Amino acid sequence: MRKHERLLQTILRGRSDANIRFADLRALLLHLGFSERIRGSHHLFDKDGIVEILNLQSRGGQVKPYQARQARNLLLKYKLGDEN
């Protein structure tokens, strides 16, 4: 199983929201076709066909748990990653 697929499964399970590395989630979102804008410490991800903008910040190299939940909800709502 590839790294992106493992991370996607970890996020979708929802048991490790406090242990998601920022760099890994960032790489996954870029792999899924999101574009990134950086405004200070905020990394804003958007994608054509998706209304919401995902705003992530690194805290000690990790994603904040509520931001991992937002990413999971977005992935589930738009069924992203199903093609893997």
N, C-alpha and C positions, 0 to 999 in steps of 0.2 A: 504494500500500500504506500502510495507516495505521501510526502510530507503534507501537501495541501489537503489531501483526502483525510489524513489522520486528524489534522487540525479542525477541518470542517466537522468531522464526527464528534470531536471533543466539544466543540462549541454547541452543536445541536443537542448533545446529551444534557448540557447545562449543569453538570456537577462540578465544574472547575472554573467558574467565572472569575475567581480571584487569582487564577494561575495561568492566564493566557498572556503570552509574551506579546508586547506591542509590535515588535518587528515581524513576528509570525502572522499576526492578524492583518497587518498592513500588506504583507506579501500576498496573503490569501485574497484580500479585496482587489488588489491590482491584478492578480491572476484571473479573477472572476470578471474583469472588465471595467472596474471602477476607475475613475480618474481622481487624482488627489490634488488638493490645493492646501498650502500651508500658510497659516496666519499665526505667527508667534509659536506657541506651544500646541496650537490646535491644528489637527490634520482633518480636513474636510473631504469626504468621499462622496461622489455622486456618480450616477450612471443614467444613460438614456433609458426612459421607460420606467424609472423609479422616482416617485414624487419626493420621498424623504431624502435628507442629506444626513449622512452619518458623521458625527463629530467625535474624534478620538483624541485622547491625550495620554502620553506616557507618564506613568508614576513609578519611578524606580525600574523602568524597563518593562513594566507590566501594564496591561489595559485596566482601567478602573472597572470593577465588577458590573456596575450598572451599564457601562458602555458595551461590555461583552453581551449582556442581556439584550441591549438595543440591536446589536449586530445579529444575534440569533433570531430575534423577532423579524428583522428585515429579510434574512436569508429564508426563513420559513414562509413569510408572507408572499415573497416573489418566487419561491421555489428555486432559489439559486443553488448551484452545485449539483443539481439532479443529473446533469449531463455527464458527470464524472463517473 
